[in-house]
Amino acid sequence: METKEQLQQELRGVENWEREQEDLWFWERWGKLPFQLLDKLTPKFLHDKINAVLDELSQYIHSGSKYVVSKQAALKRFEARTLGEVGALPLRRMDKAADSVIASRKTIATAQGATTGFGGLLTLGIDIPALLGMSLHVLQEMALCYGYDPEEEQERLFIVKCLQFSSSDIVGKQTILRELQQFDSRTGQQNGISQVAAWREVITVYRDNYGWKKLFQLVPVAGMVFGAYLNRKTIEEIAEAGKMLYRKRRVLERLQAASLEQ
């Protein structure tokens, strides 16, 4: 297990990563404008299909629905019987498992993006919900890698916050980081649960923020290249956010435990 000094060094590493997230590119600030154009180009039946899937995703925070991943694969990966045992493992083992998951999910996202990108606008209605579902899966796997149970409502809320963080602007990222600092406290949970009703808005913001990327997929065939790259990049960014935020949470818990033992 890590020493207190090692944990503090790990925490500084995560905090440096958080500061790096504040450096937004110019096009990220204008991310919604191209999606407004995309809305005008997208047929109504595709809008209806996307909204139907988003409604289904809104049930995730309450019940997990079909998007909850199995814990057995994570336990097998660590040769553990419970997630409590996983949570007691050294950080380097957790990090190695998380990196393995990220590499696997990036490969899947690349293939999925190429497939849906081939059809241009006609397959865009499939790509958006598919990418959202994949995002939820990889964040749950990040939770499992650090010993947290995504079947618990509290963890599903944390996952939603990770999803928000990855698609927010600088102000949104700062707000979410402040919220997560108090996440495990009683007050933090109460404030978080009160935001469950805004899940639909979270998904809409996420869709809008990466909607500009999907403009590249409007051209059939050529969309394969853009779709493969953009989906891979999106999953990579989301998985990295989940890894770092869950990693920070585990480090803070261990630092708190070390302080109580002194």
C-alpha positions in Angstrom: 0.0 0.0 0.0 1.1 3.6 -0.7 2.6 5.8 2.0 1.0 9.1 2.9 3.7 10.9 1.0 3.1 8.8 -2.1 -0.6 9.4 -1.9 0.0 13.2 -1.7 2.2 13.0 -4.8 -0.6 11.0 -6.6 -3.1 13.7 -5.6 -0.9 16.5 -7.0 -0.7 14.5 -10.2 -4.5 14.4 -10.5 -4.8 18.1 -9.6 -2.3 19.0 -12.4 -4.5 17.1 -14.8 -7.5 19.0 -13.6 -5.8 22.3 -14.3 -4.9 21.1 -17.8 -8.6 20.6 -18.5 -9.1 24.3 -18.2 -7.2 25.0 -21.4 -10.0 24.9 -23.9 -9.6 25.1 -27.6 -11.4 27.9 -29.5 -13.7 25.5 -31.3 -14.8 24.0 -28.0 -16.3 27.3 -27.0 -18.4 27.4 -30.2 -19.3 23.7 -30.1 -23.0 24.2 -30.2 -23.2 26.4 -33.3 -22.5 23.6 -35.9 -25.1 21.4 -34.1 -27.7 24.1 -34.6 -27.0 23.7 -38.3 -27.1 20.0 -38.0 -30.5 20.2 -36.4 -31.8 22.0 -39.5 -30.4 19.3 -41.8 -31.6 16.3 -39.8 -34.9 14.8 -40.8 -37.7 14.8 -38.1 -37.8 11.0 -37.9 -34.1 11.0 -36.9 -34.8 13.6 -34.2 -37.6 11.4 -32.9 -35.4 8.3 -32.8 -32.6 10.1 -31.0 -35.0 11.6 -28.4 -36.6 8.2 -27.8 -33.2 6.7 -27.0 -32.3 9.7 -24.8 -35.5 9.1 -22.8 -34.4 5.5 -22.3 -31.0 6.7 -21.1 -32.7 9.0 -18.6 -33.7 5.9 -16.7 -30.1 5.0 -16.1 -29.7 7.2 -13.1 -32.7 5.7 -11.3 -32.4 2.0 -12.2 -29.3 1.4 -14.2 -31.5 -0.3 -16.9 -29.6 -2.3 -19.5 -26.6 0.0 -19.3 -25.3 -1.4 -16.0 -22.2 -3.6 -16.6 -21.4 -6.8 -14.8 -19.1 -6.8 -11.8 -17.9 -10.3 -12.4 -15.5 -9.3 -15.1 -13.8 -6.8 -12.8 -13.6 -9.2 -9.9 -12.1 -11.8 -12.2 -9.6 -9.3 -13.6 -8.3 -8.6 -10.0 -8.8 -12.2 -8.8 -10.9 -10.7 -6.0 -14.2 -11.9 -4.4 -15.6 -8.5 -3.6 -15.2 -4.8 -4.7 -14.0 -4.1 -1.2 -11.0 -6.2 -1.9 -10.5 -4.4 -5.2 -10.6 -1.1 -3.3 -7.8 -2.2 -1.0 -5.4 -3.0 -3.8 -2.4 -0.7 -4.7 -3.2 2.2 -7.0 -0.8 0.9 -9.6 -2.9 -2.3 -10.0 -6.0 -0.2 -10.4 -4.3 2.1 -12.9 -3.1 -0.9 -15.0 -6.6 -2.4 -15.1 -8.1 1.0 -16.0 -5.6 1.6 -18.8 -6.4 -1.9 -20.2 -10.1 -1.1 -20.2 -9.5 2.3 -21.9 -7.4 0.6 -24.7 -10.1 -2.0 -25.3 -13.0 0.6 -25.4 -11.1 2.9 -27.7 -10.7 0.0 -30.2 -14.5 -0.7 -30.0 -15.3 3.0 -30.4 -13.1 3.2 -33.5 -14.9 0.3 -35.2 -18.3 1.6 -34.2 -17.5 5.1 -35.4 -16.3 3.8 -38.8 -19.4 1.6 -39.2 -21.9 4.4 -38.5 -19.8 7.0 -40.3 -20.1 5.0 -43.5 -23.8 5.9 -43.9 -23.4 9.6 -43.3 -26.5 11.4 -42.1 -28.7 8.3 -42.3 -26.7 6.5 -39.6 -26.1 9.6 -37.4 -29.3 8.7 -35.5 -27.7 5.4 -34.6 -24.3 6.8 -33.7 -25.3 9.3 -31.1 -27.1 7.0 -28.7 -24.6 4.2 -29.4 -21.8 6.5 -28.3 -23.7 7.7 -25.2 -24.2 4.0 -24.2 -20.6 3.3 -24.7 -19.7 6.3 -22.6 -21.8 5.0 -19.7 -20.2 1.6 -20.0 -16.6 2.8 -19.9 -17.3 5.1 -17.0 -18.8 2.2 -15.0 -15.8 0.1 -15.8 -13.6 2.9 -14.4 -15.7 2.8 -11.2 -15.1 -1.0 -10.9 -11.4 -0.6 -11.5 -11.2 1.6 -8.4 -13.4 -0.5 -6.3 -16.7 1.3 -6.6 -20.1 -0.3 -7.4 -21.9 1.3 -10.4 -25.1 -0.6 -9.4 -25.5 1.9 -6.5 -27.5 5.0 -7.3 -24.8 7.2 -5.7 -22.2 5.8 -8.1 -24.5 6.3 -11.1 -24.7 9.9 -10.1 -20.9 10.2 -9.9 -20.7 8.6 -13.4 -23.2 11.3 -14.6 -20.9 13.9 -13.2 -17.9 12.4 -15.0 -19.9 12.5 -18.2 -20.8 16.1 -17.5 -17.2 17.0 -16.8 -15.9 15.6 -20.0 -18.3 17.7 -22.1 -18.4 20.9 -20.1 -16.7 24.3 -20.7 -14.2 25.7 -18.3 -16.9 27.1 -16.0 -18.8 23.8 -15.9 -15.7 21.8 -15.2 -14.8 24.1 -12.2 -18.4 23.7 -10.9 -18.4 20.0 -11.2 -15.0 19.7 -9.5 -16.3 21.7 -6.5 -19.4 19.4 -6.3 -17.2 16.3 -6.4 -15.1 17.5 -3.5 -18.1 17.1 -1.3 -19.5 14.1 -3.1 -19.0 11.5 -0.3 -20.3 13.8 2.4 -23.9 13.7 3.4 -24.5 17.3 2.2 -22.8 16.5 -1.1 -25.1 13.5 -1.6 -28.2 15.5 -0.9 -27.2 18.2 -3.3 -26.4 15.6 -5.9 -29.6 13.7 -5.6 -31.5 16.9 -6.1 -29.9 17.1 -9.6 -31.2 13.8 -10.8 -34.2 15.5 -12.4 -31.7 17.4 -14.6 -30.4 14.1 -16.2 -32.2 14.9 -19.5 -30.5 18.2 -19.6 -27.1 16.6 -19.0 -27.6 14.3 -22.0 -28.8 17.1 -24.2 -25.7 19.2 -23.3 -23.5 16.3 -23.9 -25.1 15.7 -27.3 -24.8 19.4 -28.3 -21.2 19.7 -27.2 -20.0 17.0 -29.4 -22.5 17.6 -32.1 -20.1 19.7 -34.2 -17.9 16.6 -34.6 -20.8 14.7 -36.2 -20.9 17.3 -39.0 -17.9 15.5 -40.5 -19.9 12.3 -40.7 -22.5 13.9 -43.0 -20.6 12.8 -46.0 -21.1 9.1 -46.7 -18.0 6.9 -46.9 -15.7 9.8 -46.0 -17.5 9.8 -42.7 -15.9 6.4 -41.9 -12.6 8.1 -41.3 -14.0 11.0 -39.3 -16.4 8.7 -37.4 -13.7 6.3 -36.4 -11.3 9.0 -35.2 -13.9 11.2 -33.4 -15.6 8.3 -31.6 -12.2 7.0 -30.5 -11.2 10.5 -29.3 -14.5 11.0 -27.5 -14.3 7.7 -25.6 -10.6 8.3 -24.8 -11.5 11.7 -23.2 -14.4 10.4 -21.3 -12.5 7.4 -20.0 -9.6 9.6 -18.9 -11.9 11.8 -17.0 -13.5 8.8 -15.3 -10.1 7.3 -14.4 -8.7 10.6 -13.0 -11.8 11.5 -11.0 -12.2 8.0 -9.5 -8.5 7.9 -8.9 -8.6 11.2 -7.0 -11.5 9.9 -4.9 -9.7 6.8 -3.9 -6.5 8.7 -3.1 -8.5 11.2 -0.9 -10.2 8.3 0.9 -6.8 6.7 1.7 -5.3 10.0 2.8 -8.3 10.5 5.1 -7.9 7.0 6.5 -4.1 7.6 7.0 -4.8 10.9 9.0 -7.3 9.1 11.3 -4.7 6.4 12.1 -2.2 9.0 13.2 
